[in-house]
């Protein structure tokens, strides 16, 4: 009864101070009382049978004080509440399509493009515990590393193990996007998103990127594209008979293609030319694709003063009956 209780008129509870004041008055009053009939010697009363009534002479006052306290609390109108809420979550399914071609080993991002992309993508996954995630990797061909799942531990492990050389080299942007779309097309989520990251130009695969973009539009999938790489040339490790040598390689990103794919699906194209910019891009996507939670709450108040009034009346009735019966000769 006393869980989740609040009062409609809490200021009236200050009236409870009347109870201790009345007790003090009662004690002082009885200390000053004198006997109606005085006797010089009480030895004649020593053999008289003892009654329990004098020991309970304060019971009537206690009953009245308890009733008064209950009535004051009742006047403050204690109320309990019951709450029903309906929570509608707009789930977001996200598939990351990551380029793992050899050019992703270029070191214009630190320590290289692929590692930088893995680290930022992992942080992105950690910040979205309520979404389903999937991972597709592509280079000359494509492969689904993680189907859509809410197990973000698996997603993080696969991102950590992602590396170049798992599949044939090349840059099959269309195939990578098409594979990501196939993972999302049957999703019942209201919002479906592909984040496609690459550092090159489409030069492999069997699916044209523009055709894949039309497929994304057909299934209501938004595509965010990220071009990774600095402007001009980038340092790239090359294996030679004398060991690994760093050579400057021209950076070629088909920004027109990536922008067209993104814009045609309602997404956005980003260019990451350094680690900080790549991190900012994922933060912006995180803000753009946030789950929407709509909560409708119904709160009903229940008056709880009725039992208090009933108990107060019962105590007053008991006090009246005792005063007119058992304690009649003692009190009258």
C-alpha positions as CSV (number, residue, x, y, z in Angstrom):
1,X,0.0,0.0,0.0
2,X,2.8,2.4,0.9
3,X,4.9,1.8,-2.3
4,X,4.9,4.6,-4.9
5,X,2.7,6.8,-2.7
6,X,2.5,10.5,-3.2
7,X,0.2,13.2,-1.6
8,X,-2.2,15.5,-3.4
9,X,-2.0,18.0,-0.5
10,X,1.4,17.3,1.1
11,X,1.4,20.6,3.1
12,X,-1.4,19.3,5.3
13,X,1.0,16.7,6.7
14,X,2.5,19.6,8.8
15,X,-0.7,19.2,10.9
16,X,0.8,16.0,12.3
17,X,2.8,18.2,14.6
18,X,-0.4,18.7,16.5
19,X,-0.1,15.1,17.8
20,X,3.2,15.5,19.7
21,X,1.9,18.9,21.0
22,X,-1.2,17.2,22.3
23,X,0.8,14.5,23.9
24,X,2.9,17.1,25.7
25,X,-0.2,18.9,26.9
26,X,-1.7,15.7,28.1
27,X,1.3,14.7,30.1
28,X,1.6,18.1,31.7
29,X,-2.1,18.2,32.5
30,X,-2.0,14.9,34.3
31,X,1.0,15.8,36.3
32,X,-0.8,18.8,37.8
33,X,-4.0,16.9,38.7
34,X,-4.7,16.5,42.4
35,X,-6.9,14.0,44.1
36,X,-10.6,14.9,44.6
37,X,-10.6,13.2,48.0
38,X,-7.6,13.3,50.3
39,X,-6.7,10.6,52.9
40,X,-4.2,11.0,55.6
41,X,-3.3,7.3,55.6
42,X,-3.5,4.8,52.7
43,X,-2.8,1.7,54.7
44,X,-6.5,0.8,54.8
45,X,-6.5,0.5,51.0
46,X,-3.5,-1.8,50.8
47,X,-5.6,-5.0,51.0
48,X,-8.1,-3.9,48.4
49,X,-8.0,-5.9,45.1
50,X,-6.0,-4.2,42.4
51,X,-7.6,-3.2,39.1
52,X,-6.0,-3.1,35.6
53,X,-8.0,0.0,34.7
54,X,-5.5,2.5,36.2
55,X,-2.7,1.0,34.0
56,X,-4.9,1.5,30.9
57,X,-6.2,4.9,31.8
58,X,-4.2,6.5,28.9
59,X,-5.5,4.1,26.3
60,X,-8.5,6.3,25.4
61,X,-6.2,9.3,24.7
62,X,-3.9,7.1,22.6
63,X,-6.8,6.0,20.5
64,X,-7.9,9.5,19.9
65,X,-4.4,10.6,18.9
66,X,-4.0,7.7,16.5
67,X,-7.3,8.5,14.9
68,X,-6.3,12.2,14.6
69,X,-3.0,11.2,12.9
70,X,-4.9,8.9,10.5
71,X,-7.4,11.7,9.6
72,X,-4.6,14.2,9.0
73,X,-2.8,11.8,6.6
74,X,-6.2,11.1,4.9
75,X,-6.7,14.9,4.4
76,X,-3.3,15.0,2.6
77,X,-4.9,12.6,0.1
78,X,-2.3,9.8,-0.3
79,X,-2.4,8.5,-3.9
80,X,-0.8,5.5,-5.6
81,X,-0.1,5.4,-9.3
82,X,-0.1,2.8,-12.0
83,X,1.7,3.4,-15.3
84,X,1.2,1.7,-18.6
85,X,3.7,2.6,-21.4
86,X,3.9,1.6,-25.0
87,X,7.4,1.7,-26.5
88,X,7.7,1.7,-30.3
89,X,11.3,1.5,-31.4
90,X,12.2,2.2,-35.0
91,X,14.9,-0.4,-35.5
92,X,17.8,0.3,-37.8
93,X,19.6,-2.5,-39.7
94,X,23.1,-1.5,-40.9
95,X,25.5,-3.4,-43.1
96,X,29.1,-2.2,-43.5
97,X,30.6,-2.9,-46.9
98,X,34.4,-2.6,-46.5
99,X,37.1,-2.5,-49.2
100,X,40.0,-4.9,-48.3
101,X,41.9,-4.5,-51.5
102,X,45.7,-4.2,-51.6
103,X,45.5,-0.4,-52.0
104,X,43.9,-0.2,-48.5
105,X,47.4,-0.8,-47.1
106,X,48.5,2.7,-48.2
107,X,49.8,4.7,-45.2
108,X,48.3,8.1,-45.8
109,X,46.0,7.2,-42.8
110,X,47.8,5.8,-39.7
111,X,49.0,3.1,-39.4
112,X,47.3,2.4,-42.8
113,X,43.9,2.8,-44.4
114,X,42.5,-0.6,-43.5
115,X,43.5,-0.5,-39.9
116,X,42.2,3.0,-39.5
117,X,38.9,2.0,-41.1
118,X,38.6,-1.1,-38.8
119,X,39.2,1.0,-35.6
120,X,36.7,3.7,-36.4
121,X,34.1,1.1,-37.6
122,X,34.5,-0.8,-34.3
123,X,33.9,2.4,-32.3
124,X,30.8,3.0,-34.4
125,X,29.5,-0.5,-33.6
126,X,30.1,0.0,-29.8
127,X,28.0,3.2,-29.9
128,X,24.9,1.5,-31.4
129,X,24.0,-1.4,-29.1
130,X,20.3,-1.4,-30.2
131,X,20.9,-2.0,-33.9
132,X,21.4,-5.1,-35.9
133,X,24.8,-5.0,-37.8
134,X,26.3,-6.9,-40.6
135,X,29.7,-7.0,-42.4
136,X,30.5,-7.5,-46.1
137,X,34.1,-7.4,-47.4
138,X,35.0,-6.9,-51.0
139,X,38.0,-6.5,-53.3
140,X,38.1,-8.4,-56.6
141,X,35.1,-10.4,-55.3
142,X,32.8,-10.1,-52.3
143,X,32.1,-12.1,-49.2
144,X,29.6,-11.8,-46.3
145,X,31.7,-11.8,-43.1
146,X,28.8,-11.3,-40.7
147,X,25.1,-11.6,-41.5
148,X,22.8,-9.2,-39.7
149,X,23.0,-9.8,-36.0
150,X,22.5,-8.2,-32.6
151,X,25.6,-10.0,-31.3
152,X,28.0,-7.1,-31.5
153,X,30.8,-9.2,-30.0
154,X,30.9,-11.3,-33.1
155,X,30.8,-8.1,-35.3
156,X,33.8,-6.6,-33.4
157,X,35.8,-9.9,-33.6
158,X,35.3,-10.1,-37.3
159,X,36.3,-6.5,-37.8
160,X,39.4,-7.1,-35.8
161,X,40.3,-10.2,-38.0
162,X,39.5,-8.4,-41.3
163,X,42.6,-8.1,-43.4
164,X,43.8,-7.9,-47.0
165,X,44.4,-11.1,-48.9
166,X,41.3,-13.0,-47.8
167,X,39.8,-12.8,-51.3
168,X,41.2,-11.9,-54.8
169,X,42.5,-8.4,-55.3
170,X,40.7,-5.7,-57.2
171,X,37.9,-3.2,-56.4
172,X,34.4,-4.6,-57.1
173,X,32.3,-1.8,-55.7
174,X,29.1,-2.9,-57.5
175,X,29.4,-6.5,-56.2
176,X,30.1,-5.3,-52.6
177,X,27.1,-3.0,-52.6
178,X,24.9,-5.7,-54.2
179,X,25.9,-8.2,-51.5
180,X,25.2,-5.8,-48.8
181,X,21.7,-5.1,-50.3
182,X,21.0,-8.8,-50.4
183,X,21.5,-8.9,-46.7
184,X,19.1,-6.1,-46.1
185,X,16.3,-6.6,-48.7
186,X,14.2,-8.9,-46.6
187,X,14.7,-6.9,-43.4
188,X,11.5,-5.7,-41.7
189,X,13.3,-2.7,-40.1
190,X,11.9,0.6,-41.0
191,X,15.4,2.0,-41.6
192,X,17.9,0.1,-43.6
193,X,21.4,1.4,-44.2
194,X,24.6,0.4,-46.1
195,X,27.9,2.1,-45.2
196,X,30.2,1.5,-48.1
197,X,33.9,2.3,-47.7
198,X,36.5,2.1,-50.5
199,X,39.7,3.8,-51.7
200,X,39.6,3.1,-55.4
201,X,37.6,2.8,-58.6
202,X,35.3,0.0,-59.7
203,X,37.5,-2.3,-61.8
204,X,36.2,-5.8,-61.0
205,X,33.0,-7.7,-60.4
206,X,29.9,-8.4,-62.4
207,X,27.4,-5.9,-61.0
208,X,27.5,-2.3,-62.2
209,X,27.5,0.1,-59.2
210,X,24.8,2.2,-60.7
211,X,22.6,-0.9,-61.1
212,X,23.3,-1.8,-57.5
213,X,22.2,1.8,-56.5
214,X,18.9,1.2,-58.3
215,X,18.5,-2.0,-56.3
216,X,19.0,-0.1,-53.1
217,X,16.4,2.4,-54.0
218,X,13.9,-0.4,-54.9
219,X,14.3,-1.9,-51.4
220,X,14.3,1.4,-49.6
221,X,18.0,1.1,-48.5
222,X,20.0,4.3,-47.8
223,X,23.6,4.1,-48.9
224,X,26.4,6.2,-47.3
225,X,29.6,6.1,-49.2
226,X,33.1,6.9,-47.9
227,X,36.1,7.5,-50.1
228,X,39.3,6.9,-48.1
229,X,42.6,8.5,-49.1
230,X,44.6,11.7,-49.3
231,X,44.8,13.9,-52.3
232,X,47.6,13.4,-54.8
233,X,49.8,10.6,-53.9
234,X,50.1,8.3,-50.9
235,X,52.9,6.2,-49.4
236,X,52.4,2.6,-50.2
237,X,54.5,-0.4,-49.0
238,X,55.9,-2.4,-51.9
239,X,57.7,-5.8,-51.6
240,X,61.1,-5.8,-53.4
241,X,64.1,-8.2,-53.3
242,X,65.6,-5.8,-50.8
243,X,62.6,-5.9,-48.5
244,X,59.6,-3.6,-48.1
245,X,60.1,-0.3,-49.8
246,X,57.7,2.7,-49.5
247,X,56.7,4.2,-52.8
248,X,54.4,7.1,-53.6
249,X,51.3,5.9,-55.4
250,X,48.7,8.0,-57.1
251,X,45.4,8.2,-55.2
252,X,42.4,7.4,-57.5
253,X,38.9,7.5,-56.0
254,X,35.8,7.6,-58.2
255,X,34.1,10.3,-56.2
256,X,31.6,11.0,-58.9
257,X,30.4,7.3,-58.7
258,X,30.3,7.3,-55.0
259,X,28.4,10.6,-54.7
260,X,25.9,9.5,-57.3
261,X,25.3,6.1,-55.6
262,X,24.8,7.9,-52.2
263,X,22.6,10.7,-53.4
264,X,20.4,8.5,-55.5
265,X,19.5,6.4,-52.4
266,X,19.0,9.3,-50.0
267,X,22.4,8.9,-48.4
268,X,25.5,11.0,-48.5
269,X,29.1,10.8,-49.8
270,X,32.1,11.6,-47.6
271,X,35.8,12.0,-48.3
272,X,38.2,10.9,-45.5
273,X,41.7,12.1,-46.2
274,X,43.0,11.5,-42.6
275,X,42.2,9.6,-39.5
276,X,40.4,12.5,-37.8
277,X,38.2,13.1,-40.8
278,X,37.3,9.4,-41.0
279,X,36.3,9.5,-37.3
280,X,34.1,12.6,-37.9
281,X,32.4,10.9,-40.8
282,X,31.3,8.0,-38.7
283,X,30.1,10.3,-36.0
284,X,28.0,12.2,-38.5
285,X,26.5,9.0,-39.8
286,X,25.8,8.0,-36.2
287,X,23.8,11.2,-35.7
288,X,22.0,10.9,-39.0
289,X,20.9,7.3,-38.3
290,X,19.7,7.3,-34.7
291,X,17.0,4.9,-33.5
292,X,13.8,6.8,-32.8
293,X,12.0,5.8,-29.5
294,X,8.4,6.9,-29.1
295,X,7.0,6.2,-25.6
296,X,3.3,6.8,-24.8
297,X,2.7,6.7,-21.1
298,X,-0.6,6.4,-19.4
299,X,-0.6,7.2,-15.6
300,X,-3.6,6.5,-13.4
301,X,-3.9,7.8,-9.8
302,X,-5.7,5.8,-7.1
303,X,-6.9,7.5,-4.0
304,X,-5.6,5.6,-0.9
305,X,-7.2,7.7,1.9
306,X,-10.4,5.6,2.3
307,X,-8.7,2.9,4.4
308,X,-7.2,5.6,6.6
309,X,-10.6,7.2,7.2
310,X,-12.1,3.8,8.0
311,X,-9.4,3.0,10.5
312,X,-9.7,6.4,12.1
313,X,-13.5,6.0,12.5
314,X,-13.0,2.5,13.9
315,X,-10.6,3.8,16.5
316,X,-12.9,6.7,17.5
317,X,-15.8,4.2,17.8
318,X,-13.7,2.0,19.9
319,X,-12.7,4.9,22.1
320,X,-16.3,5.9,22.5
321,X,-17.4,2.4,23.5
322,X,-14.6,1.9,26.0
323,X,-15.3,5.3,27.5
324,X,-19.0,4.5,27.9
325,X,-18.6,1.0,29.2
326,X,-15.3,-0.4,30.7
327,X,-13.9,3.0,31.6
328,X,-17.1,4.7,32.5
329,X,-16.6,4.8,36.3
330,X,-12.9,5.7,35.8
331,X,-13.4,8.6,33.4
332,X,-16.8,10.0,34.3
